[in-house]
Amino acid sequence: MENSTVSVQTVAVERVRHFAANFPALEKRFEGKYPRIFVSGHGVYLVDSDGHRVIDGGNHLGVCSVGHTHPEVIAAISEQLQTLEFTSLEAGASHVYVAQLAERLASLVPLEGPIFSFTSTGSEANELAIKIARDYFRRLGQPGRNKILTRQSSYHGSSYATTTATRIPAFRDSFQPLVPGFVELPQPFPGYCGSCDLGGVCPGACIQQTADLIEREGPETIAAILAEPISIPGAIKVPPSDYWPRLRELCDQHGILLIADEVVCGFGRTGKLFGCNHWDIRPDMMSMAKALTSGYIPMGALAVNRRIQEVFVNDPLAHVNTYAGHPVACAAAMKTLDILERDGLVEQAAGYEPSLVRGLEAAVSGVSWTTRVSACGLIASVELQVPATIDAEAVRMDLWNECYEQGVVLRVTRGAQTVSLLFYPPLSISESELAVALSGIERAMQSTYHLHQRNLEESIK
């Protein structure tokens, strides 16, 4: 490795906090290899400082829909920079680009008469949804109606309220005390609801448990339910077909606001433009980010229906976001939407699902550990229940590293003895590129499994 790369690696480790990266452990297991330093990208590929080219199967964290360095998005950004790089939406000022984007989104989101608050991230969009829900009921003379209900094994962001809304211990436990007024709901997916294991079949009891919890808490104390249409952490958790319609009915019955977190699901990832579209659900609020601009410029948004907005018309919400509706982000979003529609990427994501499932099932064929493949559109997961006698963290690190060596960079996470592989490439991936990625995952999966199984067998002798 060249000295310049070594220097960059050293600076990256010493000066930059990286998400979920234990560099001492990585260095001990893979000396001199981490962090992997990316220097360029094109289409579905990233290239590192060693010239190694890998398919981006999730390193983008769900933002990349149209591929890396798309010339049309770059041109749109460049043109906007030469026209108007920034102006705020402060105290009566606005600009044409945010108006154009809001009007376009209004024709796409499943809300009645939506108004948009633009943010920089999905965390900020969800944070704002929580603030609006509480302030809405305060303005209606119901200040005691302030509880926010969120589901087990869900992720909603990294600000303090959204950290509280998140129901993954690793993202919450170190930051106590958290924000009061949040209540946990069951997650409608085996192994993540607290009532059935990974290998079980969802009995469909979660919605009844939700109804019972609402009664125990008191509907008059609850402002909103915040939930991802298809929850992502740990597994692609597709709920039973009647879950979302019945959740909408529960909210209507008790006057509870329903907030759909579409930060990951939105803009085609699940094979529909929005996750809510799978069940024809109209939420009261919808948060979005990530693929809104395909990651070229950070941008999030919160859509609120007209009924909620009416209480704020004559007394504006006391909330400020400096970069709300950033003109350059608006240009990136408009061009991303153009490409999604013109190239049929949403429909393509839906069409890839059977191939995705077959490829990942082939990857775990012959694996004696309990496994499960879940998918929706062009996002999928493989869960491995690692035996208690095997170091699950070592399996996680080895699987990530081996996938990388086989030409695919994706996400591999761990909860106790469950190691989860999450694969969600750009929506622009071709059929042949998808086949290459799945083949690489299969080789990596088989290699990692046999390595640890062999080590276990040898230790027993």
N, C-alpha and C positions, 0 to 999 in steps of 0.2 A: 504494500500500500504506500502511496506517495506521501511524503512528509506533509504536504499541504492538506491532504485528507486527514492525516493524524491530528494536525493542528485544529482543524474544524471540529473533529470529534471531541477533542479535549475541551475546546471552548463551549461546544454545545452542552456537554455534561456539566461543566463547572458554572456556566452562566445562564443556562436556560432550563426552566422547569418543564419537563415533558410529562404528558398524560400517562399515568399508570406504568411508568418505566422504572424498574429497579436496576439501575446500571451496574452496581457492584455484583449483583447476582448474574446479570447478563455477561459481564466481563469474566466472571469465574467460569461460566459454562461455555462461552463462545469468545475466547480471548481475541481482542482486537477487532471484532466485527461490528460492535455497536457503539454509538447509534449508526444505523444505516443512513448515509447522507444522500438525499436526492438532489439532482442538479437540473433535471429537465423532465418534461412530460409532453406526450402527444397522443391524442385519442384516448385509448384505454390504458396506455402504457406510461410508466414512470421509469426513469433511468437514474441509477445511482453513480457515485463518484468512481466506482470501479468499472463503469460501463455496463453493468448488469441491468438488463431490461426486464421489468416485471409488470404483469397485468394488475392494475389497481382494483382489487376486489373488495375494498372497504377502508383502505387507509384514508380515503377522503371523508369518512364518517357520515356518508349519506348525502353529501352536497353535490357530487359530480353527476350530472345527468347527461350533458351533451358532449362530455369528453374534455380532456385537457387541451389547452391552447387552441381552442376552436377559432379559426380566423375570423368568422363573422362576429363572434362575441368580442374579440379583441378590437375589431374595426369599430364596433358600436361604442365601446368604451373610449377608444382614441378620439372618435368624433365628438363625443360628449365632453371630454376633457378640453377640447379646443373651443367649445361653445360656452359651457358653464360648469365649472368643477364643483362648486358648492354654494348653497345658500340655505338658510334655515326656514322652518315653518313657524316662525315666532311672531306672535302678536299681530296677526293679520297678513303676514307675508306668505307667499306660496310660489310655486313655479309650475310650468306647463308639464314637465316630465312626470312629476308625482301625480298630477291630475290624470294624465293619460294612463299611467299604470293602474291607478285605483279604479278607473272606469273599466279597464280591461279585466281586472281581477273580479270586479263586481259581476261580470257576466259568467264567471267560472265557478265561484264558490257557492255552496249550497245553503246560503243564508238569504233571508228576506230583507231587501233594502239595505245591504251592508255598508258600513262606513269603516275605513281602515286607519289604524294607527300603525305607523311604520317604526321599526326598531332596527337595531344592529344585529341582534341574535335571537334565537329561539327562546333562550332563557328569559330575555327581556320581554318577549311577547307573552310568555306564560305568566311572568311576574305582573305584567300590566293586566292580564285577564283576571288575576286574583284581586288586584286593587279595584278594578271596575266592578267586579261582582259584589264586593263588600260595600263600596261606595254607593252602588245602585240601590241596595236595600236600605242603607242609611238615609238616602234621599227620599225613599218611599215611607220613611217613618218606622223602619224595622231594623234598628241598629243591632239588635240581638241576633239577627240572622246573618251570621258571619262565618260559620264553619265551612271548610272546604274539604270535600271527600275525594280521596285519590286511592288508586288500587295498589295492591301488593306487587312487587317486582316491576315497578314502573319507573321511568326516568323523565323528569320534566325540566331540569336545568341546574345551574350552579350558583344562582343568587340565593339569598337566605330563604325567601319564601319558597322558591322552586326546589331548593335542597330539602326543605321540610316536606314538600309535596312528593318528592321522590321517595320511593319505598324500597330502596336497596341499602342495606346496612352499611356497606363499605363507603357509600357516598354521604351518610348521615351521622354515623355514630361519633365521629371525631369532632363534630361541630356543635355539640350540645352546649347550652340550651337552644333549641330551635324555636321557630315562630309558633305561638299558640294558635289553637283553633283548627287544627288539621286532624282528620279522622281517616283511618285505613279501611278500605274496602277489599273484598276478595277479588282475585284475578281469575277470570274464566278460562283457565288452561291447566291441565294436569301437571302437577309438580310445582306450580307457582301460586296455587290458591290456598294452600294450607290444609286441604282436605283429601287430596289424592296425589299419588306419586307420579314420577316421570313416566312410568310405563303404563299408567292407568288410562281410563277413558273418562272424559269430563262428564259428570252426571247432570250438568245443567242446573246445579243447585245455587250457583253464585248469585243469580239475579234475585232469588228468594232470600238469600242471606243479606243481600243489599237492601231489599225492601224491609226486612226485619231490623236491620241496623238503623235505617232512617227512622223507623218508629221508635226505637230505643233512644236515639239521640234527640228526637223531636224535630219534625219537619220545619217548625217555626224557627229553628236555630241554624238551619242549613242554607247557605247562599248558593253553592254550586258543587257539581261533580266535574272533576277535571280528569280526562282519560284519553289515552292514545287509541284510535280506532283499532289498530293492531299493535300491541305492545312489543317492543324490540328487545330489551335487555335479557340476556341469557338464552332466549329462544324467540323465534318468530311466532308469537302467541295469537293465532287466529281464533277468535271466540266462536261459540256456537251460533248458528244462523239467526236465532231468535233473540240473542242477547241484546244487541244494540236497539232494535225496535222496542223491546220491553224496558230498557233503560230510559229511552226517550219517553215512554208512557209514564214511568215512575216520576220522572222530573216534571212532566206536565201535571200529573195528579197532585203533586205537592208544591208546585210553584218554584221548583229548584232550577237554577240555570244549568245548562249542559254545555261544557266547554270541551271541544275536540282539539287535542294536541296533534296537529298534522305536521309537526316539524320534520319528522323522518318520512312519514307516509305520503306527504303531499307531493304533487307534481309528478305523478306517474309511477312512483317506485313500486306500488303494489298491483300495478296493472289497471288501475283506475286513476283518474286525475287526482282524486282525493280518497283517502281511506273510507270516509263516510259514504262515498258513492256506492260501496259494495252493498250497503243496506238501505240506500235512499234516505239517509238520515239528515235532518236539518238541525244542526246544533244552534245554540244561541250565540256562541262565540267560537272562533276557530283561530288557533295560532299556527303560524307557518314560518319557515326560514329555509336554511340549507339549500335545497334545489331550486328555490325561487330565482336565484341568480346563477345556478350551477357552480356556486362557490367563487366566482370571479371577483365579486365584491361582497363583503359581508352585508347581509340584509335579512331582517325578519319583519313580520307583520302580524297584527291581530285584527281579524274581521269581527265586527259586532253588529248584530241585527238592529233594525230600525227601532223596534220596541224599546230596547235598552238605551239606545242613543237618545231617544226623545227626552229622557230625564236630565240629560247633560246639555241640551241645546242652549238654554238661557243661563246656564251656570257652568262654564267649561270645567272639565276635569283638571285638577291641579297636578299635572304630570308633564315633565320636560324630558325630551331626548334630543341631544344636540344634533345627531346625525340622522334624525328621522327623515325618511324620503330622500336620501342622498341622491342627487341627480345622476351621478355615475352608476350607482347601484340600480337606479331606475332603468338606465339604458341597458345594463347587463340583463336585468329581469325581462325587459320587453323582447330582447333578442333571443334569450333562452326560451321564452314562450313561443316565439316564432318557429324556432327549430324543433321544439317538442311537437308542435302541431303539424308542421310541414313534413317532417320525417316520420311521423306516426310512431314516436318512441313510446308513448303510453301503451298503445296496442301491441307494440313489439314486446314490451315487458310482460304483458299478459300471456302472449304466445310462447314466451321462453319458459314459463313455469314448469310444464311437464318435463322438458329436457333437463332443467335444473334439478328437479327432484330425482329423476333417474340417475343423473351423474353423481349426486351426493349419496344416494343409496348404494351405488356401485362402490363408492369410496369406503363405505363402512362394511361392505360385504366380507364375511369371514372374521369380523371383529367380535370376539366373544363377550366383550363388555356390553352392558345395556346401552343401546343407542336409539336416537330418534332424529328423523329429518323432518323439518317443518319449512313451508315456503308459502309465499303469496306474491305473485308477480315476479319481479326480479330482485327479491330479497329472500334469503334462506338461511337456515341454521342447522348445524349438526351438534347434537349433545352426546357427550360420552360420559357415562357413569363409571369413573375410574375406581377400581377396587381399592379398599382402604389400605391395603398393603403396598400400594404404589404411590409415589409422590406426585400428586395431581399438579402441583405447580411446575414440576419438572416436565410433565407431559405438556402443559400449556406452552412453556417456553420452547420446547423441542418442536411442537407442532407448528408454531408460528415460524420458527427458523427454517424448518424443513419446507414449508409452503413457499417461503421466500426463495430458498435455493432451487425450488422446482418452478419458479417463475410467476408466483402469485403472492401479492401482499394483501392480507386481509386482517380481520380482527379475530383474536382468540382470547376468550375471557374465562374466568374460573369463579365458581361459587362452591366452597367446600370441596367435595370430590367430583363435582360436575364440571367438565371442561367443555366450553361451547365455542364452536367455530361459526362465525357470521360472515356470509359472502353476499355482497351487493355491489356489483361492478357498475360502471356508467351505463345508463340506459341505451347509449349509442353502441354498445358492444355488438359485434357481428356474431353470426352463428358459429363461424369457424373459431373466432377468438374465445367464445364461451366454451367450446369443446376443448380448446387448449388449456383453459383455466381449470376446468373440471378434471381433466386428465392429470394436471399438476397436483391438484388437491388430493386425488386418489393415490398417487404415488407417495405424497407426503403423509397421508393418513396411514397407509399400510406400513410405511417405513417406521413411523413413530410408534405405532401400536406394537409391531413385532419387536422393536428395540426394547420397550419397557416390559413386554410380556416375557421376552427371553431373559432379561435381567432378573425378573421376579422368579422365574423357574430355576435359574442358576443359584439364586440366593437360598432357595429352599433345599437344594441338594446337600 
